[in-house]
């Protein structure tokens, strides 16, 4: 498993390491959304900075749809959660762009290149200093 989840009451940090695949992203997404703590989350930070490679782009469209289905269905239990993706990997960015281009977005998502910036914005969102959805 190339990912782990660190939980706090309002925030989950999903850290991907080593060689990661689109299937790993789908599995981590399912684990987050399937956990009882998901209902109280405001932010899920997906940290891809420690990865060596992101594999499986030939399955990109299918995996994006798999993530979208879980995200969209989870709106019933937690419509406020947002995702902050931290990466400098062009393939992860391609995944995010494909997700954003779906007709209806499952979960608001924002890209960052620095983990510190994503965590700072997550803390602001959790504390109510930032309200509503972020833009691109």
Secondary structure, DSSP 8 states (H G I E B T S, - for coil): --EEEEE-SSEEEEEE-EEEEHHHHHHHHHHHHHSGGGGG-SEEEEE-TTEEEEE-GGGHHHHHHHHHHHHHHHTTT-SS-EEEEE---HHHHHHHHHHHTSSS-SS-EEEES-HHHHHHHHHHHHHTSS-S----
